[in-house]
Amino acid sequence: MLEPKQAWQATLGQLQLQLNRATFDTWLKGSELLAYDEGLFTIRVRHAYAKDWLDRHLKHLITQTLSTIYGQAAQVNFVVFLPNRKHPDLPETGPLFAEPAGEAAEPTPVASEAPDPAARVVIKTGAAADLAPARPTSPAVPRPKRRVRTKRPAATDPAATPTAAAPVSASEPVAPARAVEPDYSEWDPRFNEIRRSHPGPLPPLEMPRLDRRYTFASFVTGPGNRFAWMAAQAVAESAEPKYNPLVIYGDVGLGKTHLLNAIGQACAAAGRQVIYLTAEAFTNELVAAIRAKTMDEFRARHRSAGVLLIDDFHFLAGKTSTEEEFFHTFNTIYANHGQIVVACNAQPRDIPGLDVRLRARLEGGLLADLQAPDYETRLQIVQAKSDQQGIALPVAVAEAIARHEVSNVHELEGLLTQVTARATLTKQPLTEALVAQVLQRTAIPPKRRKTNVADVLKATATYHQLSLDDLLSKRRTKEVVRARQIAMYLAREETDASLPQIGEALGGRNHSTILHGYQKIAGEIALDESLRQELNRIRQQLYHLPN
């Protein structure tokens, strides 16, 4: 049986193949196993939105997939677990978002009082993780608005001074010290403030750290990414700004974050002041600075950077205040001869809602794109990943995995995880037959180069045991309407036809009808596993239609 951490990683690989890319990247990307206790997996997710959405929509699918891979019944508990690093010397255990105290302001218990073991939620990251669901019953620290106390004991009373340690005589018995618990905070965009485990000034927001795994040496190059890799290296090796700004763009999972981290580490090693953060983190820091009235500190910190690296830059589009602040940050760093590198999912001119001034600034630099890996690059990636994981992967198996066309490296890693996990769990050898079995069960077949709307309609009608005339007719029965909407979705996804062209092929329907049908199916895919399987089976038929 797999270790809990391995089981969760294998589950992520399975889910990455089952869910569409947008759903996986939005809600599950970056999740990790925080604790395990007798079948209960405590999973850390990035924010409260993800926790709530996963609990409502995907918990059953995730639990079912995890139980299958782990080989026994499993339960999943999603938490948002973000130490604020106010006390970096303390262990990462403590209450998760404890409820505020009641209205009455009371001093904290004296040091001699033993803490109630059922009064807090504790996560232990060891093998015997302890998750106590009880809510606090003892008096907690009051709300910030009631921090002014008029009836507090004298500061000389050591038992009544929770924040200052009074001198203790050597002859006096020393009361058992109460365990100090770390502070936790959670950024939740649904609320107007940061929910905190205790009152006090907001801690400084920590910038994302550079990932030491992502270096230039570990980046697998090929025809689709070599230019971006060379440009990133040139920027990192130059003591003066070069190709300023450098814009690296491409689809999800093609190496943008890898190159940003590689640039950051190389520049930091050369003694340059590096700031690396995502556009979302930049936005959150800006909002926190506005609320705390610390904009001067915020601007001084970001505008003094020697190298500014911004990931997921497209997140800023449409956020007027954030765009305005970043525009001035950009200008200041540029004027001070600092280097700016941004990564985004499209060329600046193709990012909808992006401020025209920012678009002009970015297009004035070097644009380097990342494309989907070809066969040789995929083979190198599979071999490199298997070596990193300590897996002796036969060459024939690596080639079989690499022959499957994928749109990004994450899909390739997920496929490798599926193959190795199935071999481990079922005690099968790593063979080409096993790869074919995994592909048949989980992978979406590669898109055919030449597909038209007529082929899509024919495959959809055949699968639903309807005639082509049924799809083109005005019939409004449940079965026909559902099949027609699926045809609209597949025609939009699998062909280059426009909405009016699809509508014309579907009996002269207008483009708004086609858009409605497409959006309806697209909105249900993440929640309906049977629908995803149905779409995959229709695609199988579509790709095997005679020419």
C-alpha positions in Angstrom: 0.0 0.0 0.0 1.2 3.5 -0.8 2.3 6.0 1.8 -0.4 8.7 2.4 1.8 11.4 0.7 2.3 9.1 -2.3 -1.4 8.3 -2.4 -2.3 12.0 -2.5 0.1 12.7 -5.2 -1.2 9.8 -7.3 -4.7 11.1 -6.7 -3.8 14.5 -8.0 -2.4 12.9 -11.1 -5.7 11.0 -11.6 -7.8 14.1 -11.0 -5.6 16.2 -13.4 -6.6 13.7 -16.1 -10.3 13.5 -15.1 -11.0 17.2 -14.7 -10.6 20.0 -17.3 -7.5 22.1 -16.9 -9.1 25.2 -15.7 -10.9 23.4 -12.9 -7.8 21.6 -11.7 -5.6 24.7 -11.8 -8.1 26.9 -10.1 -9.1 24.6 -7.2 -6.5 21.8 -6.7 -3.2 23.1 -8.0 -0.8 23.6 -5.1 -2.7 21.5 -2.6 -0.7 19.2 -0.4 -1.1 16.6 2.4 -0.8 18.4 5.7 -1.7 15.5 8.1 -2.9 11.9 8.0 -4.7 10.0 10.8 -6.4 6.6 10.4 -7.8 7.2 6.9 -8.4 10.9 7.3 -6.4 13.0 4.9 -6.1 16.7 5.9 -5.3 18.6 2.7 -4.1 22.2 2.6 -5.5 24.3 -0.2 -4.5 27.8 -1.2 -7.5 29.9 0.0 -11.0 29.8 1.5 -12.7 29.9 -1.9 -11.0 26.7 -2.9 -11.9 25.0 0.4 -15.6 25.9 0.1 -15.8 25.0 -3.6 -14.1 21.7 -3.2 -16.3 20.8 -0.2 -19.5 21.6 -2.2 -18.6 20.2 -5.7 -15.7 17.8 -5.8 -15.3 16.2 -2.4 -17.2 13.0 -3.4 -15.1 12.5 -6.5 -11.8 13.2 -4.7 -12.8 10.9 -1.8 -13.7 8.1 -4.2 -10.5 8.5 -6.3 -8.3 8.7 -3.2 -10.0 5.6 -1.7 -9.4 3.6 -4.9 -5.7 4.6 -5.1 -5.0 4.2 -1.4 -6.7 0.8 -1.3 -9.0 1.4 1.6 -11.7 3.8 2.7 -10.4 7.4 3.0 -11.9 10.7 4.1 -10.7 14.2 3.0 -10.7 17.3 5.1 -9.8 20.6 3.3 -8.2 23.4 5.4 -6.5 26.7 4.7 -3.3 26.6 6.7 -1.2 29.7 6.4 1.4 30.5 9.1 1.9 34.3 9.1 5.6 33.9 10.1 5.3 36.5 12.8 7.1 33.9 15.0 9.3 31.9 12.6 10.9 30.1 15.5 7.7 28.4 16.5 6.5 25.1 15.1 3.8 25.1 12.4 1.1 23.7 14.7 -1.7 25.5 16.3 -5.4 26.6 16.0 -6.9 27.0 12.6 -8.9 30.2 12.5 -10.1 30.1 16.0 -13.4 31.9 16.6 -13.2 35.4 18.2 -14.0 35.6 21.9 -17.4 36.7 23.2 -18.4 40.2 23.8 -17.1 40.3 27.4 -13.4 41.2 27.6 -11.6 39.0 30.0 -7.9 38.6 30.7 -6.2 35.5 29.4 -5.8 32.6 31.9 -2.8 32.8 34.3 0.3 30.8 33.5 -0.5 28.3 36.2 -3.8 27.3 34.6 -3.5 24.1 32.5 -4.9 24.6 29.0 -8.0 22.6 28.2 -6.9 19.9 25.6 -10.3 20.1 24.0 -10.3 23.9 23.6 -8.3 24.1 20.4 -7.8 22.4 17.1 -4.3 21.0 16.8 -2.7 19.5 13.7 0.4 17.4 14.2 2.3 16.7 11.1 3.7 13.5 12.4 2.5 10.0 11.7 -0.1 10.1 14.6 -1.8 13.3 13.6 -4.3 14.6 16.1 -7.3 16.6 14.8 -9.5 17.6 17.7 -12.7 19.1 16.4 -13.8 20.7 19.6 -14.4 24.4 19.7 -12.7 26.6 22.3 -14.6 26.7 25.6 -12.2 28.6 27.8 -11.9 32.4 27.6 -10.1 33.5 24.5 -8.3 36.7 23.7 -10.9 39.5 23.1 -11.6 41.3 19.8 -9.3 44.0 18.7 -11.9 46.7 19.4 -11.9 45.7 23.1 -8.2 45.6 23.7 -8.4 48.7 26.0 -9.0 47.3 29.4 -9.7 49.5 32.4 -9.9 46.8 35.0 -6.8 44.8 34.4 -4.5 43.5 37.3 -1.4 45.4 38.1 1.5 44.8 35.8 3.6 43.7 38.7 1.4 40.6 39.2 3.1 37.9 37.1 0.0 35.8 37.0 -2.1 38.5 35.5 0.3 39.8 32.9 0.0 37.7 29.8 2.4 39.6 27.6 5.3 40.5 29.9 7.3 38.1 32.0 7.9 39.4 35.6 11.2 38.4 37.3 10.8 35.2 39.4 12.8 34.6 42.5 14.9 31.5 42.6 13.2 30.5 45.9 9.7 30.8 44.5 8.1 27.8 42.7 8.0 28.3 39.0 4.5 27.8 37.5 4.4 25.5 34.5 4.7 27.6 31.4 1.8 27.6 29.1 2.6 26.5 25.5 2.9 29.5 23.2 0.8 28.9 20.1 1.8 30.4 16.7 -0.4 33.0 15.0 -2.3 32.1 11.9 -4.1 34.3 9.4 -6.2 33.7 6.3 -6.8 35.9 3.3 -10.3 35.4 2.3 -11.6 37.6 -0.6 -15.2 37.2 0.5 -14.6 39.3 3.5 -13.5 42.9 4.0 -10.8 42.0 6.5 -8.2 39.4 7.2 -9.7 36.8 9.6 -7.2 36.2 12.4 -6.7 33.8 15.2 -6.0 36.7 17.7 -6.1 40.5 17.6 -3.2 42.6 16.9 -1.4 44.5 14.1 -1.4 42.8 10.7 1.8 40.9 10.1 3.8 41.7 7.1 2.8 39.6 4.1 5.4 37.2 3.0 6.5 37.1 -0.6 6.6 33.7 -2.3 10.0 32.1 -2.0 12.0 30.9 -4.9 11.7 27.2 -5.6 15.2 25.7 -5.6 14.1 22.8 -7.8 13.5 25.3 -10.7 16.9 26.1 -12.2 18.2 26.5 -15.7 20.0 23.2 -15.4 16.7 21.3 -14.6 14.8 23.0 -17.4 14.3 20.5 -20.3 14.7 22.4 -23.6 13.3 21.7 -27.0 12.2 23.6 -30.2 9.1 25.0 -28.5 10.9 26.6 -25.5 14.6 27.0 -26.3 14.3 30.7 -27.3 12.6 31.6 -24.0 15.2 29.6 -22.1 18.0 31.4 -23.8 16.4 34.9 -23.3 15.9 34.1 -19.6 19.6 33.0 -19.2 20.8 36.2 -21.0 18.8 38.3 -18.5 20.1 36.4 -15.5 23.7 36.6 -16.6 23.7 40.3 -17.5 24.7 42.7 -14.7 22.8 45.5 -16.5 19.1 45.3 -17.7 18.8 43.4 -20.9 15.7 42.8 -22.9 13.8 45.0 -20.5 11.1 44.0 -19.8 11.2 40.3 -20.7 7.7 38.9 -21.2 7.5 35.1 -21.2 4.1 33.9 -22.3 2.4 30.6 -23.0 -0.3 28.1 -21.9 -0.5 26.6 -18.4 2.2 24.1 -17.5 4.8 25.0 -20.1 7.6 26.3 -17.8 6.9 30.0 -17.2 7.2 29.7 -13.4 10.2 27.5 -13.8 12.1 30.1 -15.8 11.1 32.9 -13.4 12.5 31.0 -10.5 15.6 30.2 -12.4 16.2 33.8 -13.2 15.5 34.8 -9.6 18.0 32.3 -8.1 20.7 33.2 -10.6 20.3 36.9 -9.9 20.2 36.4 -6.1 23.4 34.4 -6.3 25.0 37.4 -8.1 24.0 39.7 -5.2 21.1 41.4 -6.9 18.0 42.4 -4.9 15.3 40.1 -6.3 11.5 40.3 -5.6 9.5 37.4 -7.0 5.7 37.3 -6.5 2.5 36.4 -8.3 0.2 39.1 -9.6 -2.4 37.9 -7.0 0.1 38.3 -4.2 0.9 41.8 -5.5 -2.8 42.6 -5.4 -3.3 41.2 -1.9 -0.3 43.1 -0.5 -1.6 46.3 -2.1 -5.1 45.9 -0.5 -3.5 45.1 2.9 -1.3 48.1 2.6 -4.2 50.4 1.8 -6.2 49.1 4.8 -3.3 49.4 7.1 -2.3 52.8 5.7 1.2 51.6 4.9 1.4 52.5 1.3 4.8 54.2 1.7 6.3 51.0 3.0 4.7 49.0 0.2 6.0 51.3 -2.5 9.5 51.5 -1.0 9.7 47.7 -0.8 8.6 47.0 -4.4 10.1 49.9 -6.2 13.6 49.4 -4.8 13.9 46.0 -6.4 16.9 45.3 -8.6 15.0 42.5 -10.3 11.2 42.3 -10.3 9.6 39.0 -11.3 5.9 38.8 -11.7 4.1 35.5 -12.3 0.5 35.2 -13.7 0.6 38.8 -14.8 -2.7 38.5 -16.7 -4.4 38.4 -13.2 -3.9 42.2 -13.0 -6.0 42.8 -16.1 -9.2 44.8 -15.3 -8.2 45.7 -11.8 -7.8 49.4 -12.3 -6.2 50.4 -9.0 -3.7 47.5 -9.1 -2.8 48.2 -12.7 -2.2 51.9 -11.8 0.0 51.0 -8.9 2.0 48.4 -11.0 2.4 50.9 -13.8 4.1 53.4 -11.5 6.2 50.6 -9.9 7.2 49.5 -13.4 8.3 53.0 -14.3 10.3 53.5 -11.1 12.2 50.3 -11.5 12.8 50.9 -15.2 14.1 54.4 -14.5 16.5 53.0 -11.8 17.9 50.5 -14.3 16.3 47.5 -12.7 15.3 44.4 -14.6 11.6 43.4 -15.0 10.4 40.0 -16.1 6.7 39.0 -16.3 5.0 35.7 -17.2 1.5 35.6 -18.5 -0.8 33.2 -20.4 -0.9 35.2 -23.7 0.8 38.1 -25.5 0.0 41.5 -23.9 -2.2 42.5 -26.8 -4.3 39.3 -26.3 -4.9 39.8 -22.6 -8.5 41.2 -22.4 -9.0 44.2 -20.2 -5.3 45.0 -19.8 -4.5 48.7 -19.4 -3.3 50.2 -22.6 -0.3 51.8 -20.9 0.9 48.5 -19.4 0.4 46.8 -22.8 2.6 49.4 -24.4 5.3 49.0 -21.7 5.4 45.2 -22.1 5.3 45.2 -25.9 8.3 47.5 -25.8 10.5 44.7 -24.4 11.3 41.1 -25.6 8.4 38.7 -26.0 9.3 35.0 -25.7 6.7 32.3 -26.1 6.5 28.7 -24.8 4.9 26.1 -26.9 3.7 22.5 -26.2 6.6 20.0 -26.2 7.2 17.8 -29.1 8.0 14.1 -28.9 11.7 14.4 -28.2 11.1 17.0 -25.5 8.3 14.9 -23.9 10.7 11.9 -23.8 13.4 13.9 -22.1 10.9 15.2 -19.6 9.5 11.8 -18.8 13.1 10.4 -18.3 14.1 13.4 -16.1 11.0 13.1 -13.9 11.4 9.4 -13.4 15.0 9.9 -12.5 14.0 12.6 -9.9 11.5 10.2 -8.4 14.0 7.3 -8.3 12.0 5.2 -10.7 13.8 2.8 -13.0 11.6 3.4 -16.1 12.3 1.1 -19.1 13.0 3.0 -22.3 10.1 1.4 -24.1 7.7 2.6 -21.4 9.1 6.1 -21.4 8.7 6.2 -25.2 5.1 4.9 -24.9 4.2 7.7 -22.5 6.0 10.4 -24.6 4.1 9.3 -27.7 0.9 10.5 -26.2 0.5 14.1 -27.2 -0.2 16.5 -24.4 -0.7 20.3 -24.3 1.5 20.9 -21.2 4.0 19.3 -18.9 1.6 18.9 -16.0 -0.5 16.4 -18.1 2.7 14.5 -18.9 3.6 14.3 -15.2 0.1 13.2 -14.3 0.3 10.4 -16.9 3.6 9.3 -15.5 2.2 9.3 -12.0 -0.8 7.2 -13.2 1.4 4.6 -14.8 3.8 4.2 -11.9 1.0 4.3 -9.3 -1.0 1.6 -11.1 2.2 -0.6 -11.4 2.9 -0.2 -7.7 -0.7 -0.8 -6.5 -1.5 -3.7 -8.7 1.9 -5.3 -8.5 2.3 -5.2 -12.3 5.6 -4.6 -14.2 6.1 -1.4 -16.0 5.3 -2.3 -19.6 3.9 -0.7 -22.7 0.6 -2.6 -22.2 0.2 -0.9 -18.8 0.7 2.5 -20.4 -2.0 1.6 -23.0 -4.3 0.5 -20.2 -3.9 3.8 -18.4 -4.4 5.9 -21.5 -7.6 4.0 -22.3 -9.0 4.6 -18.9 -8.0 8.1 -18.1 -6.4 10.1 -20.9 -8.3 12.3 -23.4 -7.2 11.2 -26.9 -5.2 13.8 -28.8 -7.1 16.1 -31.1 -7.2 15.2 -34.7 -5.6 17.8 -37.0 -8.5 18.1 -39.4 -11.9 17.9 -37.8 -15.1 19.7 -39.0 -18.5 20.4 -37.7 -20.1 17.7 -39.9 -17.9 15.1 -38.3 -18.8 16.3 -34.8 -22.5 16.1 -35.6 -22.2 12.7 -37.0 -20.2 11.3 -34.0 -22.7 12.9 -31.6 -25.7 11.6 -33.4 -24.2 8.1 -33.6 -23.4 8.0 -29.9 -26.9 9.1 -28.8 -28.5 6.7 -31.4 -30.2 9.6 -33.2 -30.3 10.5 -36.8 -28.5 13.6 -38.1 -32.0 15.0 -39.0 -32.9 14.8 -35.3 -30.0 17.1 -34.4 -30.8 19.6 -37.2 -34.6 19.6 -36.5 -36.7 21.8 -34.2 -37.5 18.9 -31.9 -37.4 19.9 -28.2 -37.4 16.5 -26.5 -35.0 16.1 -23.6 -32.8 13.6 -25.3 -32.5 15.6 -28.6 -31.9 18.9 -26.8 -29.1 17.4 -24.7 -27.4 15.8 -27.6 -27.7 19.0 -29.6 -26.0 21.0 -26.8 -23.2 18.4 -26.6 -22.7 18.8 -30.3 -22.5 22.6 -29.9 -19.8 22.2 -27.2 -17.7 19.7 -29.1 -18.0 21.7 -32.3 -16.7 24.7 -30.5 -13.9 22.8 -28.7 -12.7 20.5 -31.5 -13.0 22.7 -34.6 -12.0 26.2 -35.6 -15.5 27.0 -36.7 -17.1 30.3 -35.4 -20.4 30.4 -33.5 -22.3 31.5 -36.6 -20.7 28.7 -38.7 -21.7 26.1 -36.1 -25.2 27.5 -35.9 -25.5 27.4 -39.7 -24.4 23.7 -39.7 -27.0 23.0 -36.9 -30.0 23.9 -39.0 -29.6 27.6 -39.2 -29.6 28.4 -35.5 -28.3 31.8 -34.4 -25.0 32.3 -32.6 -26.5 33.1 -29.2 -28.2 29.7 -29.1 -24.9 28.0 -29.9 -23.2 30.1 -27.1 -25.9 29.1 -24.6 -25.5 25.4 -25.4 -21.8 25.6 -25.2 -21.8 27.4 -21.8 -24.3 25.0 -20.3 -22.2 22.0 -21.1 -18.9 23.7 -20.1 -20.4 24.7 -16.7 -21.4 21.1 -15.9 -18.2 19.3 -16.9 -16.4 19.9 -13.6 -19.4 18.6 -11.6 -20.6 15.7 -13.7 -18.1 12.8 -14.1 -20.6 10.8 -16.4 -20.7 13.8 -18.7 -16.9 13.9 -18.9 -16.8 10.2 -19.8 -19.5 10.7 -22.4 -17.6 13.5 -24.1 -14.4 11.4 -24.1 -16.3 8.5 -25.7 -17.7 10.7 -28.4 -14.2 12.1 -29.0 -13.0 8.5 -29.5 -15.7 8.0 -32.1 -14.9 11.3 -33.7 -11.2 10.6 -34.1 -11.9 7.2 -35.7 -14.4 8.5 -38.3 -13.5 7.6 -41.8 -12.2 10.4 -43.9 
